[in-house]
Amino acid sequence: MLYKNLIGGEWVGAESGQTFKSISPADTSDIVGEFPASDERDVNRAVEAADRAFKEWGRVPAPRRGEILFKVAREFERQKEDLAKLMTREMGKILNETRGSVQEGIDMTYYMAGEGRRLRGYTTPSELPDKAQYAIRRPIGRIAMITPWNFPFAVPTWKIMPALVGGNTLVWKPATDSPRLAYELIKIMDEQGVPAGVINLVFGSGGKVGVPLAKHPKIDMITFTGSTAVGREIYRYGAEKLNKVHLEMGGKNPIVVLEDANLDLAVEGIIWSAFGTTGQRCTATSRLIIEDGVYEELLERLVGRANKLKLGNGLDEGVDVGPVVNEAQLNKIHQYVGIGLEEGAKLMCGGERVTEGKLAKGYFYRPTIFADVTPGMRIAQEEIFGPVLSVLKAKDYDDAIRIANGVDYGLSSSIYTQDVNKAQRAIVELEAGITYINSGTIGAEVHLPFGGVKGTGNGGREAGEAAIDEYTEWKAVYIDYSGRLQKAQGIE
């Protein structure tokens, strides 16, 4: 089936007339849909539509905007199972996970709908008599939104819902590996009463859609989730226009396991964090740092568990790990495995593509664990974005924290320990936007800020109240009812 862009409330094809296909990574013979291969002409039309809609949408009272989002959330709930199955089919992760991903989008939509009744400002006393002052939130304007394929429902809702409740309009370029989920999400929003032009959907490549969208002179803000390399380019485009730019980028997330840890609990958290979503999460655990005294025991147990994980189509019962998203990513993962071997790391399990049986029709890679990894190795420094776990040894707590912090990223982190003092120290000392105690590195909830430090981002946060800050601007208001000119700061 051929799907279309949504521009100014109308479903339209690309000006070029060209299309591309979305293919299931579990079975490359399964075509999920055909989509417009848009270009700058389509981007221009979408931005103009967002510009026209902003003049009205920004004046709609925030509680009314929130009421529309409540309707959207209820429809998301009604279609949850269908959306989850479609997500598994289109991008590969198992059905149990896609249900959670859709639920996260539902949670975010309800949360931000409620913000329509708050959208808090604040008042303060003036230093002068007969004068009132307060601060209110105002929309930023027209927002360009570029999202990844690995969370094709949840991540867009993190951006769309606070942006809309804040009074902004959007143009969205979704990933080319998961366009069908974007279509279904926006179709629901359109049907539930989001006005024409308030959110516009343009399918296509990063070069032909993403770049002209980010560079467009009428765009006031860019929000991007994806690789650090692309994020740096987008940051430059925004800087040239003095746009606000929000970036969520890579991660090289560590789990630290100390000698006093509950190893049974640690094994569960590590396996889930390293191989859930086939390691294709920005918060996935890709480095495991084990204190010397429990290194061998924990490594042995992890390899045993990893070898028992069942690969397969995520729609099938009993499957633990689905495919990676496409052939290019499969090749990248395998190249990194080769790099790890060349660097002297010890391959404990995995390290190969599945080529037998029906799995040969998809992009399946066996869960992989490297031991004897040292901090300077590329597999311990660079984001692989696949089911590859690098295991490093630490002498003690201080050494473990030093290793954990010795990368360019800082998104999520975790420590397993029964020592409350070390746990509290880790909260302060781990260089990351998120820290878990006695849990893995994944599982963020929508009502706390999400984001990272260093090469992971540029200081912004999504989710929670922080998202409202991200997608609104402050305006200060002063009301002098003294009937005379009063000068602040004690000026006579």
PEPEDA-V895770 format. One record per run of one state. SS is the DSSP state (@ for helix, = for strand, . for the rest). FROM is the first residue (numbers start at 1). TO is the last residue. If there is no record, write none. Layout:
[[SS:FROM:TO] [SS:FROM:TO]]
//
This chain:
[[.:1:1] [=:2:2] [.:3:4] [=:5:7] [.:8:9] [=:10:12] [.:13:18] [=:19:23] [.:24:30] [=:31:36] [.:37:39] [@:40:57] [.:58:61] [@:62:78] [.:79:79] [@:80:91] [.:92:94] [@:95:115] [.:116:121] [=:122:125] [.:126:130] [=:131:139] [.:140:141] [=:142:146] [.:147:153] [@:154:165] [.:166:168] [=:169:173] [.:174:178] [@:179:191] [.:192:198] [=:199:201] [.:202:205] [@:206:215] [.:216:220] [=:221:225] [.:226:227] [@:228:241] [.:242:243] [=:244:248] [.:249:252] [=:253:257] [.:258:262] [@:263:279] [.:280:284] [=:285:291] [@:292:308] [.:309:310] [=:311:311] [.:312:320] [=:321:321] [.:322:326] [@:327:343] [.:344:345] [=:346:349] [.:350:352] [=:353:353] [.:354:356] [@:357:361] [.:362:364] [=:365:365] [.:366:367] [=:368:371] [.:372:377] [@:378:380] [.:381:387] [=:388:394] [.:395:396] [@:397:404] [.:405:408] [=:409:410] [.:411:411] [=:412:416] [.:417:419] [@:420:429] [.:430:433] [=:434:437] [.:438:449] [=:450:450] [.:451:452] [=:453:454] [.:455:456] [=:457:457] [.:458:461] [=:462:462] [.:463:463] [@:464:470] [.:471:471] [=:472:480] [.:481:492]]
//
